[in-house]
Amino acid sequence: EDERSFAEVAALCHSALSEAWEADRKGEDLVYIAHGKPEGIAVEMMDCVIRIFDWMGKEGVDAELILKMKHDYNKGRAYKHGKRY
């Protein structure tokens, strides 16, 4: 298949997240099987993760390194980043 632009990948991620939101709004389970296909909120969220990892792979990004860097940074951040709600 043709390579997707970043904008198209971002739009597809947005679509998957919107589908997860809609599944949550409908009260669907996190994961269930319908006609042999995995469905549910967590499945739609994973669609987004897969698209992100696929894009990172095509761009040559070391996803594991970025995840560790971000996690290490976040561990040092204040709870709720100083916001009170």
Residue pairs with C-beta under 8 A, 6 or more apart in sequence:
3 58
4 12
4 55
6 55
9 51
9 52
9 54
9 55
12 51
13 48
13 51
13 52
16 44
16 45
16 47
16 48
16 51
17 44
17 45
17 48
19 44
19 47
20 41
20 42
20 44
20 45
20 48
23 39
23 40
23 41
23 44
24 41
28 39
28 40
28 41
29 40
29 41
30 40
30 41
30 42
31 38
31 39
31 40
31 41
31 42
31 43
32 38
32 39
32 40
33 39
53 63
56 63
56 66
57 63
